[in-house]
Amino acid sequence: MVETNIKKERTLIAGVELATDIIDIDNSMDELKELVKAAGGVVIARVTQRKDRIDPAYFIGRGKALEIKNYCQELEINTVVFNDELSGAQLRNLEKVIDKKIVDRTNLILDIFANRATSKEGKLQVKLAQLKYRLPRLVGFRDYLSREGGGIGTRGPGEQKLETDRRHILREINQIEKALKEAEKTRNIKRKRRKDSNLPIVALVGYTNAGKSTLLNHIIRMSEEYDESKKVFVYDMLFATLDTSLRRGQLPNGQYFLITDTVGFVSKLPTHLIDAFKGTLEEVRFADLILHVVDASNEDLDIQVQTTVDILKDLEVLDKPIITVFNKMDKVGVNHLLYDSRYVNKKIFISSKNGTDLDGLLQLIQDNLPIKYKGVVLLIPYDNQSLVNYFLENYKVNYIEYKEDGTEIGLNINLNDYEKYSTYIVRTFK
């Protein structure tokens, strides 16, 4: 067995605490540390500073920048990551003083996304966000990308792209936007097919690492048609899921539904990244019900909830049925759970790790879906057997018998199909 030791990038993280900040600086820096870990680095030290306002030239001030420079020399730091987005001038000035690679929170998140995107559309979305971020910072990026080596903050378009002129980058942005419009057409076609199937759609949303993918795997595992190959990737790391996953689950009444996973949210998520991924996030707009998954064990759960609610508000989907799923209850007792009830209406407490109350969650989904079902017995003439195939593919059929004048099937169908195929109904049942 051959062992390979990959030397991780030694990183110092730096943040500023302002009086107006909502998120506690220590918790915010902890999250930044996890982001660095997700990008493949290791945090050696952290530096925080309280300030009344941000320094327009150095973000933290020249004196603090010199202090960080000394830390970098003593601790053999390769990269300094700041907990906020920096301007091109701030990037350039800090790089000159500290004499190390400077990465801000936005570029760090973009870097993780560039490394995790797998679909063609996902890669295009990330590249578009990177170019829009780097366009006004070309001079600063020329400074530190001219150094030897790659690592955190240097994935994606690459040095050659960034060394081209602004006009060339604008042309590339235009080309990517055209390609994404073509991808949107394909997505719309797929969406129409899903709509034609009449299967209800449930969307999983929430803060990154809240356990959405683990929950999705549990839900599809509870389906009678479960296939091990349909599992989605799960890893205890921020942004483990980037590309949207769509799977089929089964309600307690036996009927199937589609469930879609989405990219996790995070505080200070770059606006241009949200804009770039709106095509993917728009899948939430077409969902019949939203499951807002919350890490109940997180100290900042109220801030995480608010972050998600704000993004759902931007997507204009707050009018949809939303169930708040307090996950990871194996780490905290219900009696010790404190949360702001303003953002919570229908709720359930589960542990996707232990499988606690997942049956109750499926029942809650069924009860709150706007799509309702009726039990019917249908008699389908033999010259219309394609309709039988439609019901077999989209519903759980309770029984099927071949009569003299057609195929008789008993099942629960949604009200749309009830109206559409009422002429074939022989009788109804509860």
Order of alpha helices (4+ residues) and beta strands (2+ residues): beta-alpha-beta-alpha-beta-alpha-beta-alpha-alpha-alpha-alpha-alpha-beta-alpha-beta-beta-alpha-alpha-beta-alpha-beta-beta-alpha-beta-alpha-beta-beta-alpha-beta
